[in-house]
Amino acid sequence: MASDNEQLVRQAYKIAEEMDMAAWAAAFTEDGTFTDESIGVTWQGPSELPEQVENYHRAFPDMRRELYHVYVSGNLVVVQLALQGTHLGPLWLPAGTLPPTGKRMDAPCCDVFELVDGKIKRFDCYPEGTIILTLLGVLGNLSAALEH
């Protein structure tokens, strides 16, 4: 079972990188959620679940997720990874949209998945927002960098 759960999560990352949003939404239970903890936003349901994956793909068209460690405990899977890409498109944030900076991101992240019957019930993503904004060169001047 642990091996199955790890493979299910690895497949979800592959689906996200391939931008197959129908398969991404189908990987979740009917009431499944995706929360980006760095911005405090939760998406639920087939129409919402792709939003943040698409947002990051627009902002970082070469986005990749480098998985370092995968830990499985029953129906919980925890992944230590890095989010990597070049900021070439607009990045939506709750405070506004960050225009492209052209800078590279290689930021630590931790993802926690709760699985039920072979599907994702809950996906909590903990990207290191301060490191991302620092790497993009905007943390010190965030309000000036955001388009309102």
N, C-alpha and C positions, 0 to 999 in steps of 0.2 A: 504493500500500500504506500509506504514512504516513497519508493521509487516511482510509482504511478503519479503521486502528487507532485514530485519534483519535475517529472516529464510534462505534466499538465501546465505547470508554471513556465517551464522553458518554452513550451509551445506558444503560450500567450505572448511572451516576449518576441518570438519569431513572427507571430501574426502582427504585432504592433509595428515591427520594423518593416514588414512587407506592406503595411498600410491597408490590410484587408479588414475594413471596419465592420463589415457584416459578420465576419468570423470573430472579430474582437467582441462585438456585442453578444454573439451567440455563445461565447466562452463563459458568460456570466449567468447566474440563476435569474429567474424572472424579477426578483427583488434585489439583485446584486447591486453593489455600490462601488464607486471608484472615488477615493478622496485624495486630493493633493493637500497634504498636511501643511506644506510651506505657505499656502495661500488660504487655507481653510475653506475650500470649495469641494462639495460632493456632487457627483453626477450619478444618476440612476436611470435605468431603462434604456432600450435600444437606441433611442434618438439622442440621448445625452452622453452615454458611455464613451463614444468616440471623440467627444469634444476636446479633451485635453491632449489626447494622442495627436489629433489633427493640429491643434495649436502648436505643439512642440515641433511637429513635422514642418509646418509653415515657417516657423522661426529658425529651425535647424534642419534644412533639407537633407543633410548628410548624417542625421542623428543616428547614433548607435548606442547600445547599452552593453557595457562590458561587465559580465557577471563574474564576481570574484569568489563568493562563497554562497552556498545554498544550504539552509538548515531546515530539516523537516521534523516536526513533532505532531504526529497524528494528522489532523486536518489543517494545521498551520504550517505555512512555508514562509521563511524569512530569507531574504536575499540581500547580500551586500553587493553593490554594483557602482559603476560610474556612468554618468550621463555625459556623452561626448558628442560634439558637433560644432559647426561654425554658424554663428548668428547672422544669417543672410536674409531673414524675413521678419515681419512684425511678430512680436511676442505679446499676447494678451495677458495682462495681469489685472487683478481687481481694481487697482488704482489708476489704470490707464494702459495704453499700448506702448510698448518699448520698440522704437524703430530699430532696424538692423544696425549693429555696431561693427560687423565684419570680424569680430573676435571669436577665438576658440573657447569652448567650454569643455572642461574635463572635471566634473564635479561629483563628489561622493553622494550616494543615495542609499537608502535602506527601504525595501519594500516588504510589506507584510500581507500575505494572502490567507484568507480563510476559505477553505474549500468544502463544498457539500455535494455529494453525489457526482463527482467528476466535473464540477463547475465552480467558478469563482463566486462566492457569496459576498465577500468583502475584500477590497484591495485598497490598502492604505499605503500611499507613497510619501516618503519623507525625503524629498530632494533637499540638499543643503542650499537653501535660497540665498543666504548671505554670500556663500562662496560663488554661486552662479552670478549674482549681480556684481560681485567684485571682479570676477574674470571678464565680465562683459564691460567693465570699466564705468559702471554707473552707480555703484553703491554710495559713494561720497556725494553724488549730485543727482539722486534719484528723482526728485520732483522736477528738475529741469530736463531730465532725459525722457520723461513720460509725456506722450501726447495726450492731452485731455480732450 
